[in-house]
């Protein structure tokens, strides 16, 4: 299965309902139906076996209703997102602690499905941003050292001691946490690649900051505020990067 596809399983006790939903889903090229079941227990087994990204789940089924199936899916720590399908408008699924992605009332149309799939995409994007944030946080371990060329030879630094990199033509200045500035005889892109650390982030074409020193982001004035060596430094940030930090949601934005 292609990595860009979204796997789905349909569970409904009415074969005609399964066929109709599958026909609708064919209008979405990225959705791949990998399993169908007209019995709740069989559907639950398919979910356990294949761990689909989406489960379209009818609530009104005779052997085990969809609420029970959903409860078993979510309590089993499966990552599948659930979209309830039912002929009834209201169900107290929230009382059971069930959190579906969406709730489609039969008969629904392709536009209703499009909204549900967009909700899935939005939620997936939020998860990816959170994973990036978590990856950054967990990467903050003991600092390693790096060798950088200067006009006088080679400078050996702890990566954590570099606060800001500022482009200077084909060279760049490294602002260190002790307040000193070292001229590195490599351009900023080369130095960032050499650092190979998620702690460093370009905030504009000529400035890269160490996120460990970031104290605040000033949205009104498009600035990053860093603190080190008992001083506060402001650096301009582009609008695109402001939006990125906003979504990342791990730094204070004012």
N, C-alpha and C positions, 0 to 999 in steps of 0.2 A: 504493500500500500504506500502511495506517495506521502511524503511527510507533510504536504500541505493540505491533505484531505482531513475531513472531520468524520470520524467513525460514528455510526448511529445504530441503535437497535430499537425496533418497534415491538411493543407488547400491547396487544388488544385482543379481546375474545371474539371480535367480529372480523372475519377474514376480509369482508368488503372494506371495512375501515382501514385495515392494514394496506390493502391494495391501493386505496385512494391516497393515503398518506405517502406511500412509496412513490406513487405517480407524481404527487406534488414535489417531493424531495428531488426527483430527477431534474427539476428546473434549477437546482442549485448544484453546479458541477463539483463543488468541494465537499459535498455531503456524500458519504459512501455508506449505504445500508449494509451492515455486515451480519445482521441476524434479525429474524422475525419469530414471534411466538404468539400463539393464540391462547396459551395457558400461562397463568401468572408464575407458577413454579418453574416451568420450562424457561420462561423469560428471565427469571432470577438466575437460573443456572447459566444462561447465555451471558448475562452481565458479569457474573463471577469469572467465567472462562475468558471472555474477550476484553473486559474492561473498556467499553466504548466511551467516547467522549460525550455523547448525547444519548439519552434514553427517552423515547417518546412513549409515555406510559398512560394507558387508559385506567381510570379509577374504578369504573363499574365492571368488575369481573367476578364470576361466581365462586371460583375455588379459593381465591385470595385477592382481596381488593387492592387497587393500586397504592393506597396509602400504606398498607402493610408491606408491599413490595418496596416502596420508596424508603420506608423506615429501615428495612433490612439492608438496602443498598447503602444508605448513608451511615448506618451504625457499623457497617462492615468496612468503613474507611475506603470505599471505592471513590475514585475521583470523578465518576460520571456525573454529568449535569442532567437533571430531570426536568422534562417538559410534560406536565400533566395534560391529558386530553380527556374530556368528559362532556356529556350532554347536559350536566348540571352546572349552574353558574357559581355556586358557593359550596365550599367544603372547608371544614375546620382543620385543614392540614397543619396550620400554624400551632394548634393546640398540642400536636404530637411532636413538635420541634422539627418538622420537616421543612426544608427550605428549597423549593423548586426554583429552577431558572425562570420558568414561565408557566402560564396556565391558559390553555387554549380550550374554548368552549365550542363543542360541535354544534352545527357544522362550521368549520373555520375555512379560511381561504388561503391562497398562496401569500397574500400580503401579511396575514397573521403569522405565518411561518417565517417570513422574511424578518419580521420584528423579533421573533424568538431567536433566530440565528444571529441577528445583529447583537442581541443581548449576550449571546455566547461569545461572540468575537470581542465585545467590549470587556467582558469579564476575563477572558483569556489574556487580553492586553494588560489589564490591571495586574494579573498574576505574574506576567513576565516582568513588569516594572518592579513588583515586590521582590521577585527573585533576584533582579539586579541589585536592589537595595540590600537584600540579605547577603548576597555574594560579596558586596563591598564591605559590609559590616564584619563579616566573618573572615575577610582577608586581612584584617588589621592585626597581624601577628608581629613577632619580633622583627625589627627592621634589618634588611640585608644591606650590604655595601655595594657601591658602584664606582667604577673608575671613569672619570670624565677628563678629556684633554683640555688643557688651558694654554695660554701663551707661554707659561713658565714650565710646562711639563704635563704631569698627570695629577689630578685631584681625586683623592679617595674619600668618599662621603657615605654616611648612612643615608639611605633613601628618605627616611623619615625627617631628616634635617633640612630637606629642600622644601621651601614654602611656596615659592613662585618661580616660574620660568618666564622670562620676557624676551621676545625676539629682538635681535639687534643685527639686522642685515643677515649675513650668512652665519652669524654667531648668535649666542643668546646669553643673557645674564641669569645666573642662578641666585635668587635671594634666599639666604639661609636663616634658620631659626635663631641664630646668635646675632643677627643683624648685619652680617657681612654680605657682600655681593661678589660673586666670582664670574669672570667672563669665560664662558665655555666655547671652545673653537669648533662648534658644530651647530647646525641650525636647530631650531626648536623641535621640528618634527623628528629629526634623528635622535635627539636626546629623549623625547617622549617614548619613541620606539625602544630605545635602549633601556629605559627605566622599566618598561613592561609591567607597570603596576596600575591596578584599578583605583589607586588613591589619587591619581593625577588626571585632571580633566581640563580640556581646552574650553575656555569661556569666551574666547574671541580668536581672531586669526593670529594674534601675536602674544597671547597670554595663556599660560597653563597654571592651574593652581593645585596644591595638595589639599584634598578635601578634608583632611584631618584638622586643618587650621581654619576651615570655613566656619564662621560664627553666625552669619546672617546673610540673607539676600534681600536687597532693597529693590522691590519691583517698581516703585514709583520713579526711582532715579536710575534704574538698570545698572545696579552695582552689586558686587560681591564684597562682603566685609569679612576680612580675615584678622585674626588676632595672634600675635606671636611677639616674643621678646618685650613684653610689657607695652606693646603698641598696637594700634589698629590701622589696618591698611585697606583702602578701597580700590577695587579694580572693576572696570566696565565689563558687563556681560551682555551678549546679544539676546534679542527677544526669543530666538529659538531655544537657546540654552536656558533661559528663564522658564519657558514652558516645560522643558525637560525636568528641571528641579521641582517644579510645581507638581508634576505627575509622580516623581519619585517619592515625594512626601516624607523625606527623612531629615530635611533641613528647614529651619525657620524662614519663612518668607513674609516680609512686611510690605 
